[in-house]
Amino acid sequence: MKFEETVIDIIKRAHNVKSFRFKRPEAFDYKAGQYITVTLNSNGKKLSKAFSLSSSPTEKDHIEFTKKLTGHEFSNMLDAMVLGDTAFISGPFGKMTFEGEYEKIALLSGGIGITPMISICKYCTDMKFGTNIILLCSDKTEEDMIFVEELEEMQKQNPNLSVFNTLTRASENWTGCRERICESMILREVPDYAERIFYVCGPPPMVDSMMEMLHDMKIPDSMINKESLIGY
């Protein structure tokens, strides 16, 4: 489906991250974990980029994607957007989806790769699925963490959702984990990992390392869903 919509809300998630919300057309259906392609037109120049949806299919009034603002041309075009500006959107795309078909899942996210995981967590919480979810989020610093309050609220509503955060360049004040996501972390935080379907999303180097780790742990590809954020 292709459509043009106006921005109805812009939410600052972190010092360099914003969420952009658009009215959701009635005919636009998607699955948690999917992505869209967004095209912007500035001074006659069109640029397109793919974004995982950070909204849930249960949210009928809007769709949302979340972008790390990197200073590149497309990021600057997005950063300059104001309410009422328009974008061309096409989709949905992607096979890293969840519709409630598994009893246990493990979500591994790196940085902005948390966006499809938020969609999945929201969807499961709103639908009151019994799916047991463990979400491992890896970021660099405290300032890079996003959707923290949203996930805390979801955990209050959903007793089957557990969130674990780790920071690789945390300040001295951080009392949590400082590891990268690794086998020892999986063994500690996801002891029943062999019974779970894995979802992995983040920058390509992170996704590659997660795939290598899961393969070393004898997790077959049939139990892994992945999405790499090219040019994130």
N, C-alpha and C positions, 0 to 999 in steps of 0.2 A: 504494500500500500504506500502511495506517495501523497503527501499533503503539505500545505503551508499553514503554519500557525504562528500566533504572536506569543511573546514571552509574557507570562502572567505573574511570575515570581522569580526572584534571584536571591539565593541564600548563600551567605558566606560561611563556609564550613571550616576553613582554616586560613592562615595568612596567605596561602597561595592556591586555595581550592574554593570553587563555587559550584553550587547546584543551580541548574536552569530548568524551570518548569514551564510547560506548555499545556494548553487545554487539550484534553484527550478526545479525539474524534470518536463518536459513538461506534463506528465500524472498526476501530483499531483494537485488535485483540493480540495479546502476546503472552508468552510464558515467562515465569520468573527465571532470570539468568540470561535473557536474550539481549541483543543490542540493536541500535538503530544507526542510520547514517544521517548526519546533519550537514546541510549545505548552506553556507552563508554567502551573501553577495555584497561586496564592498567596492564601490567605485567601478562597477562593471566587471569586477573580478570575482569568480566563483571558486570557493574552496570547500572541500568535503572531508569529513572525518567520521570514523565510527566510534560510538560510545555505548557502553553497557548501560542499561536502564537501572537507575537506583530507586525507582518507584516500583510498587508491587502491582500485579494485575488486579488486585482487590481495590486499588485506588482508581475510581471511575472518573474523577473530575480532572485529573491531570496525568501527564507523564513527566518524568524527570531524568536528566542525566547529570553527572557530576564530573567536573574537569579540573585537573591540576594545571594551573596557569604557568606555563613554562617560559613565556617571553617570545615564543615563536609566533609566526604570522597569524595562524588560526587562533591561537590562544589570545593574542592581542585583540583580534576581532570579537571574540567572545567576551573578553574583559570589558570591552567598550559598549557592550549591549545594555540597553535600558528597557524597562517595561514598555511593551507595545511594539518593540522591534520584532521582525519576523525571521523565520528560518524555514527552509525546506527540509522535510523529514521523510525518510523512506525506511521501510522495515515491516515487521521485525525480522532479524536474522539470528543465526547461531543455534548450536545444538547443546550448549552447556546449560541445560534447563532442569527444573525440578517441578513436578506436578503432584507430589505427595506419594510417589510410587515406591519409595524406599523407607524402611523402618529406622535406619540409622545412617547419618551422613556426617562427613567431616569436611569443613571448609577451610582451605588454606589461602590466605590473602596476603599480598605484599603491596603496601602503599595504596594507590588509587584502585588497585585490584579488588578492594573491598566492595566496589559498587554493585556487581551482580550478586554478591553474598548478602548485601543489605536487602536486595529485592527478594531473594530466597527466604531470608529470615522473616521479613515483613509478611510475605505470603503465607508461610507456615503459621505464623502467629495469628494473623487475621482469620485464616481458615480453621484455626484450632486443630491442626493436625497433631497426631501423637508422635510424629517423627522426632527422634532424638538427634539433636544438632550440636556439634562441637565446632566452634569457630575460632581458629587461631589467626590473629592479626599481627603482622609484622610491620613496624614503621621505623623511621630513623630516630626522630625526637618526639617529645611531648607535643610540640607545636604542629607536627605532621598528622597527629591522630584525628580522625573525623568520625562522625556518627556515634560518638561515645555516649552522649545522653540518650540518643535514640535506642541504642543497643541495651543500655541500662533499663530503660522503660520496657523494652520488649522482653527482657529477662524477668521482669516483675509479672508480666502478663503470661509468659510462656515458660512453665517449669521445665520444659524439655530442651530449652536453649541454654547453652553454656558458652561464655566468651572468655578467651584468654589473650591478653595483649603482651607483646614483647617489643622492646625498643633496642636498636643496635647502636645508637649514639645518644643515649639518654643523658640527662643532666645528673648532677650529684643528688638531686632531690628525688629522683625516681627510685622507688623501692621495689618495683616489679622486676620481671625477667629482662635480661639483657642479651639473650642468645638470639642467633638466627634460628629460623625453624629448621630443626634437624631431627635425626632419628631418635636421639635421646629424649627430645621434647615430645615427639609423637608417642614414644613408649610411656612417658610419664603422664601426659595429658589425655592421650587417647588409647588407653590400654587395650581396648577391644577393637583396635584399628582394622584387624583382619575381617571384621564383620561389617565394615562401613564402606559406603560409596564415597569416594573423594572428589572434591571440586577444588580446582587450583586456578587462581587468577592473579596476575601481576605483570611486571615487566618481563620481557623474554628471558633474561638471564636467571631471574628468580624462578620462573616456570620451568626452565630447563633443569635447574638444580633440584627442584621439588620432584620432577619426574624421575630423575636419576636416583634420588633418595627413595622414592616409593618403589621403584623397580628393585633396588637393593634389598628392600624389605619384603620382596616377593609379592607385591601388590600388582595384579595383572592390569593391562590396559583397559580391560572390560569393566574395571571398577574405578576408573579415573576419568573425570571430565575436566577439560582444561581450556583456558582462554588466555592468550598472550596479548598484552596491550602494546601494540606497535606504535612507536612515536608518542608514548604517553606523556 
